[in-house]
Amino acid sequence: MPGFHINAMGEMVLDAVDDICVVDVYDLASDIGKECEKIIDHFGPDSVTSLMPKVINALELLEALATKNERENATVQELNDRISQLESEKLEKAEFRKRFEKELESIEEQWRTETRELVDLVSSLQEENKRIIQQQQELQSQASSVSDSQVLQRLKQQIHKQRDEIKTKDRELQEKIGDVENLNIQIERLKNSGRETRRRNKLLQVQVRTLCEERADFLAQLQDQHREINALKRRLGIAEKENEDLVKSGDECDPNRPRYTTVELKELMIERDELVTKVNDLSEELRALKPVDKTDGIDPGEETPPEDDPPVQGPLPLEPDDAPWKKSSESGIRKFFRKLFSEPDSTSFPRRSLSTLSKMALSAGHHGDISI
């Protein structure tokens, strides 16, 4: 348990408020429930009648605070992640800006160098043209055999060469721009994946909280089943002991001695309980279907017809715990303790326990008196 620890006296002590979660509260509630069961077993249910509502209210408050603490911790963690993400993005943008500025400076410097080279080349070409013109004029006077077509061809070759170099530089610049765009796309993809990961983490936290609540419900149901099994075992032991006593004390010649085995007697008892339940259900339906009595129009001397069935007598069946009119908005702690002690309400715990024990005692007494 990360939020609590056991000291030398065997008491549960709080470690840190920030580490408490809903799971710790449910574990603490389970331990308190076990201790309450021990107290009930030793001192009876009246010893915890006034204590249980206060304990449940305190655990509900602790559960609400733990839920609020988890939400606040998640919000703080999300804000810290967002801050670190923004800081990393800021650093990445600053580095990218510096790198981009350096590349721009290098490109500008390269362009300046190339421009100077081209200007120098143009100047040299102009000078060469002037020189060629002068030579041409001189050669014309001297009837030179050098043709102007060769000079023009050489100039065209130089121009084509310079044009190819310019196209190569343009292609390199376009490649650099494409690389920058690809980097931006990758950064955006990483941002989207980070948001998706945070969303999945939130969904996983909700699933973990739901699983914790289901685990608490399952533990309470399991404890209810264990208690019912123990009660049935006790009843079975009492019935078997009484049956053995009857068999030992019975006379073989006694016509009133039991003539059924324990298994057959159990089946008859189960069948009797089912029939009693059916009779009670039919009596409820009959009362629901009966019209409203009108005493004004009935003669006092008239008697009820003999065809009417007599009112059914017997214990009414207990209302189920999952009845629609019993459902209400309860906290997880209240549900946990309600299932732990098999009670619909925390204030009716002792009364429900006493009524259940009395009914078990009465049913055991009736079963011991049956002789078939």
C-alpha positions, 0 to 999 in steps of 0.5 A: 500500500503506497499511501500507508504503512504498518508501524511497530504497534500494528497500526496503519499510518499515512505516508504521504498525502500526494501518493493516496489513490482510490485503490488504497482507500478500498484496501483500507476499507477492506481492512476496516471491514475485516476488523468490524467482522471480528468485533461483531463476532466477539461482541455482537452487532450492537458494538458497531451500530453507532460507529459504522456510519461515521466510519463510512462517511470518513471513508467516503470523504477519503475516497473523494479526496483521493479521487480529487488528488488523482485528478490534480496529480494528473493535471499537474503531470500533464502541465509539466509534460506540456511545459517540457514539450514547449521548452523542447519545441522552443529549443528545437525551433531556436536551433533550427532557426540558427541552423537555417540562418547559418545555411542562409548566410552560407548560401548568400555568401556562396551567391555573393562569391558566384556573383563576384565570379560572374561579374569578373567573368563578364568583365573579362569577357567584355575585355576579351570582346574588346580585345577580339574586336581590336584584333578583328579590326587589325586582322581585317586590315591584315586580311586575317583568315580567322572567322567570326563564327569560331569566336561566336561559337566559343562565346556561346559555349562559355555562356552555356556552361555558365547557364548549366552551373546556374541551373545546378545551383538552383536545383541544390537550393530546391533540395535544401528547401525540400529537406526543410519541409520534410523536417517540419512534417516530421515534427508535426507527426511527432506532435500528433503521436504525443497527443494520441499517447496522452489520450490513451494514457487517460483512457487506461487510467479510467479503465484501471479505476473501473477495474478497481471498483469491480474488484471491490464489488467482487471481493464483497460478493465473495465474502457474502458467498463465504458467509452464506456457505458457512451458515449453510454448513452450520445448519447442515451440521445441526440437521445431521446431528439431530438426525443422528440423535433421532436415529440413535434414540428411535425405537425400531418398533416405533411407528413414528420413527423417521423413515427418510434419509438426510438427503431426502429430508433436505429435498423435502425441506427445499421443496417445502420452502419453494412451495411456501415462496410460491404461495406467498407470491400467489397471495401477493398477486391475488391481493394486487388483482382483488378490486377495492372493497366497497363496504357501503353496498354490502349487507352485513348479513351476507357471508362470503361464498365458500368458493373464495380461497382462505387468506394464505398465511406464512412469512413474506419473502425478503425483498431482493437487494437489487430491487429497482426501488432500492437503487440510489446513487451511493458512493463506492465505499457505501456499496463496498460496506453494504456488500461486505455486511449484506445490508442495504443501508449502513444504519440498518446493519445490526437490525438486519444481522439480528433478524437474519440470525433469528430466522436461521435459528427458527428455521433450524428449530422447525427442521429439527422438529420434523419427523416423517 
